[in-house]
Amino acid sequence: MERSKLYDRIAGCLMAGALGDALGYAIEFDGWSSIQRRYGEDGITAMPVERDGKARISDDTQMTLFTNEGMVLGYWRADARGIGAEVEHYIYHAYLCWYMTQGCRPPERPLWEPVSKLLQTPELNTRRAPGNTCLAALSSGKMGSVDEPINNSKGCGGVMRTAPLGFMRCWGSALEKGAEAAAITHGHPGGWAPAGMLSDMVQRLVYDDSDAPLKDVVLASLKATEARWDLPDVHKFADMVIRAAKLSETDMPDVAAIHALGGGWVGDEALAIAVYSCLKHPDDVKAALISAVNHSGDSDSTGAIAGNILGAKLGLSALPKDWIDQLELTDVILEQAELMTNAVAHSLRLS
């Protein structure tokens, strides 16, 4: 693995996720007919910039960045001490920092409060429609897990933030760690299993299968997910992903195909919609993100997840520069990508 390629895939995953998030954030709570009235027959097709010329990210990208920062800070802490906790412990404390940016007081002082760069970034200290499940779970003083669920939520607030678990192999299985990171706040298998699968797909695309057909990567990751958790809800989720893959091979309009999969408000639907859009437009980031957000559902989350997948596969260099130029906080996103690359390169002993 060359360091430059590693950075390109990590930065691509984070940046494309933020692009999809920003594109969908403007229409997150709108029905399809309302979207068409505002933006035209094809829906939203350009970055929704505000008066300052920048498009806004939502809580999806906020939490993804805090996931990334928690992993990086946790890695260096463990390296310095020669021993460390499980990665989800460090991510939990990063989420407590994010909770502070929402104007809330966490039940305990976050481990990273004195050193978190993201916590000290003024533009991130703002509410961008945070999920009630995330807020409630983080206010409880308890850290949920797959084995000890904190609630029965299968909302997409778990999967939309776990792509970074695919960046760093030293923590163990990305599939399992992605699920645990989501289970901090979302206790239903339909909430954490898709998160595990997203992390697993990202890791395959960053390290192993970037040149493989995307459908092969999706199916391999889905097989691993079902093998790891032999649960009815996981098999139901798998059926939904298979359906998404089959729909991507038809001539059905994207909006109709996505509505057939659901609204994306829950984790399994959100990942299935993102998979559909990526398989339908595997080499065109703009087309995939436009597809992923234009529906009567959780547009920013489905757009963010689709961006994570294609960004990990195609890299930063394949992303539309005009959209990046219109996105807020690109310097913060790229800095987080660089920090993660440095930690991964150290763990892999790359020069």
N, C-alpha and C positions, 0 to 999 in steps of 0.2 A: 504494500500500500504506500503510494507516494503521498507525502504530506499535502502537496498542492491539490491533489485529487480529493483527499479526505476533506480539506477545507471547502472545496467546491461543492461537495455533496451535503455537508453539514449546513453550510450557509444557504445552499439552494433549498434545503428542506425547511429551514426556519423562515427564509424570505418568501418563498412561494406560499407557505402557510399563512403568513401575514397578508400577502396580497389577496388570497382567497377570502380571508377573514374580513378585510377592509371592503372588498367588493360586495360581500354579502351583508355586512353590518348595516348598510344603508337601507336594506329591505327586509331585515330579519323578521319583523312582525307583520309584514304585508302579505296579502293573498296575491295570487298570480294575476288576477284581473286588475288589481290595484297597481301592481308593478308595471303592467302594460300601459295603464293610463298615464303613469308618471314618466316612463322611459321609452315607450314605443312598443310595437308589436313583438320585438325580439327580447324585450326586457332590458335589464341593465347590462351594458356592454363596455362601459368605460369606468375608470376609477372615479368614485364619487367625491371629488375634491371639494373642500370648503373654502371660505374666503381667503385663507392663507395659502391656497393652492395645494393643500395636503389632504389625503384621505386618511380617515381615522381607523385605528385598529380597535378591537373590542376586548372583552375580558378573556377571550380565547387565546389571543396572542400574548396578553399579559401573563396568563398562567403558564403558557408554554415557555416563556422566557424565564419565569421563576423556577419552573421544573429544571431547565437547563442550568441556571445559576446554582440551584441546590446541589445538583450532581457534581458540578465543577468544584464548588467549595468543599463538598464532602470528600471528593477524591483527594484534594491537597491536604485536608485535615488528616485523613486516614494515612496518607503517604508519610506525613511528618511524624505521626505517632507510631507508625508501624502496625497499627490495628485500627479497625473502623467498624461502624455499625452497618446494617443493611442500607442500601441506597434510599429506600423509601423513608427511612428515618430522617435523612438529610432533606429529602424533598418535602416532607411534612413541615419542617421548620421553614423552608422556603415559602410554602403556602401560608404559613402564619405571617410572614413578612408581607406577602401579597394581601392578606386579610387586613393588615394595617393600612395599606394604600387605599383601601376601600372606606377608610374613616372609622374602622372598628378596632376595638381593643382586644387582643388575643388573650386566651385564658392563661397563657404562660409566655414568658419572654422568649422570642425566637432566638435560636442559636446564632443566626446570621445577622441579627439586627445591627450590630456594630460595623459589619463589613460588607453588607449587601449594597452593591452599586445600584441595583434596580430600585431598591427601597429609597435611595437618595436621589432618584431621577424624578424631577418635578412632574414631567408629563405622564408618568406612570401612576402618580398619586391622584387618580381620578376614577370615578365610577363609569364603566362602559357596559351597563346592563349585566352585572354579575349574576350568576345563577344562585337562586335561593338555596338549593341543596348544598352547594359548596359553602356558602356563608353559614348555614345552620350547622353543618358538620364541623367546620373549623371553630365555631363558637362553643362547641360542646366540651372541649378539653379532652376529647378522646380521639385517638388515631385509628380509623377503621382499617381492616385488612380483609383479604379474601376469606380467611378462616373465621374471623370475628367481624362480621359486617356491622357497620355503624347504622345502617338503615336498609331499606329495600328499594332504593332508587336505581332505576336503569337509565336515568337521564344522560344526555350526551356530554354533560360537563366533565365526565371522566376521560372519554376518548379524545376529546378535542385538544388535550394538553400533553399527551404522553409520547409524542414522536421522539423527543430527545432520549428516551430510554433505549432507542436503537443505536445511539451514537457510541456508547462506551461498553465494550465487551467484558471488562474486568469485573463488573458487578454480577455476572452470571447471565442466565437466560433472559433475553429481552422480552420474550413472551411472558414469562412469569413476573418480571419486574415491572413491566408496563401495566399488567393487571393489578399488581399491588399498589402502584402509584395511583391508579384510578380508584381503587377500593378504599383509599384514605377517606374519600368523601361519598363514594357510590357503592352500595353494598350488593346490588343485584347482579347476577352473572351477565345479564344483558347490558350492564353498564361497564363492568370491568373486563369481560372477555374480549370485546371489540378493541378496547384500549391495549390489551396484550398483543392482539393480532396486529394492530397498527405499528406498535414498537418493533415487533418481529419483522414485519415487511420493510420498515425503514432500515433495520440492521442488514437484512438480506440485500437491499438495494445499495446501501453504502459500501458494503464490504465484499459481497459474494456474487450477486446476480444482476448487477447494473446493466449488463449487456443481454440478459435473458429477456424473452418476451414477458411483458408485465403480467399477462394472464397466468403464465407459469409460476411467477412469484406469488401472486395472489392465491392460487390453488395450493401451492406448497405450504404457505403460511396457514391457510385455512385447515389443511390436513393436520398440521402440527397443533393447532388450537383445539380441534376436536379430540385429538389423541391425548392431549394434556388434561382436558376437563370433559369427562364423559357425563354430561348433564343435559337434560331435556332442553333447557333454555339455550345452551351453547349449540346444540344440534339445530334448534329453530333458527338461531342466528346464522349458522352455516348455510341452511337452506335459502335464507334471504340473500346471502352473498352469491351463491350459485345462481339464483334468479337474476341478480344484478348483472352477472357476467353474461348470461344468456340474452338478457335484454340489450346489452351493448352490441350484440351481433345482429340485431334486427334493424329495420328501417323506421321504427317507431320514433316520433319526435322526442327529443330529450325531456321536455317538460312532462309529457304523458308517461314516459318510462319512469321518471323519478316519482311522480305522483302514485304510480303503481307500487312503488317500494315503501312509501310512507312520507312523513313530514320531516324526519331527521331529528325530532325532539328527543328521541331516546337513542342510546348508544348503538344498538344493532342497526337501526335504520340509517343513522348518520354515516356509519362506515360503509354500508351497502350503497348508499347514494354516491359517496365519494368514489368508491370502487367503480361504479357504473360510469361516472364521468371520465375517470382516468382511462378506463379500458376503451371507451368510445373515442377519446381524443388523446391517445398515448404520446403523441409527439408534438402537441400544440398546447402549451400551458394556458394561453389566453382562452382558447376554445374550451378546454377542460374546466377552467374556473368559472367561465360564463355559464356553462352547462350546470355546474354544481350548485350555483347560487340561485338560479332562476326557477323558483318553485314556491309553493305556499307553505313553507316550513322554516326550519332553523337554518337560514341561508348562510350565516357567517360561519357556523360550525361545519357544515358540509363543505363549504368553500375552503375553510382552513385545512380540513383533513385531506381533501383532494390535493391541495397545494403541498402539504407535507409529503404525500406519496410521490407526486411527479417531480417535486423539487429534489427529493432524495435520489430519484432515478436519473434525472437530466442534469442536475447541478445548477449552480448560480449562473453560470455562463449562458445557459439556455433560457433564462427568464427575460421577459420584456423590459428593456431598460426604461422605456417611457413610463411604465407603470411604477417601477421602483422609484423613479425620480419624483413621482407624485405621492409616495407613501411617507407617512410620518415615521420618525424614530428609526430610520434605516441605519443610522450610525450605531444605535444601541443594539439592533439585531445583529449587525456584522461584528460588533465587539463581542457579543455573546458567542457567536460562531467561532471567532478567533480564540476565545478563552477555552471553549470546549475542545477545539482542535489541539491546542497546547496540552491540555490534560490527556487527551487520547494519545497524542504523539508520545508523551512521556510514558504512558502505560504500555505502549507497544514498542518503546525504545526506538522510535523513528528519529532520524536526524532532521 
